[in-house]
Amino acid sequence: MAEARPLDALNKARDKKVIIDLKNGRQYIGLLKAFDIHINVVLDDVEERIDGEVKRKVGTAFIRGDTIIMISPA
């Protein structure tokens, strides 16, 4: 069995819906379109949630990797 690396897991999630939790308590849900080695990510069809409540639809968003706590499949 090959070792799985974090970037491999992100590659498998490309073009799929993911949930991203940020350090500021916000959560973004959208389609993972792109990422880099710093885990900066680009999401499409984004929904912003604060305290579990949908606050707004964002469209496309760039999220800086150093603000991210967790990325999970939706």
Buried (B, 14 or more C-beta within 10 A) or exposed (E): EEEEEEEEEBEEBEEEBBBBBBEEEBBBBBBBBEBEEEBBBBBBBBBBBEEEEEEEEBEEBEBEEEBBEEBEEE
